[in-house]
Amino acid sequence: MDKTDPAVVAVSKSICGKRIEVPTEKERKALAAMKSIKERVRVLKKRLASLNASGIDENAGEILDLEEELVRLKSEWIKWEARKQEAARERMILLGHQSP
């Protein structure tokens, strides 16, 4: 069984002789970045949970660092989400499903 994410598999559509991939390269780039961020967040949250469960005060600095990193990743996620939405809007315009 192929483990390729079906949301990222490109499909070509022909519009006026021009081939448009769905999702577009911009969308695939954004999706890949978002997937990477999501994986990093999972690791950080797991580490944060284990530090919080330990109850050792010496971990306070690391906990703060992890929480700051999570905030930074959330900000990065929001930027990539906006890029993905803009790329999807561009694709819909090219396909004629949305007005410019």
Sequence and secondary structure as in RCSB ss.txt:
>XXXX:A:sequence
MDKTDPAVVAVSKSICGKRIEVPTEKERKALAAMKSIKERVRVLKKRLASLNASGIDENAGEILDLEEELVRLKS
EWIKWEARKQEAARERMILLGHQSP
>XXXX:A:secstr
     TTT  EEEEETTEEEEES HHHHHHHHHHHHHHHHHHHHHHHHHHHHHH  GGGHHHHHHHHHHHHHHHH
HHHHHHHHHHHHHHHHHHHHTSS  
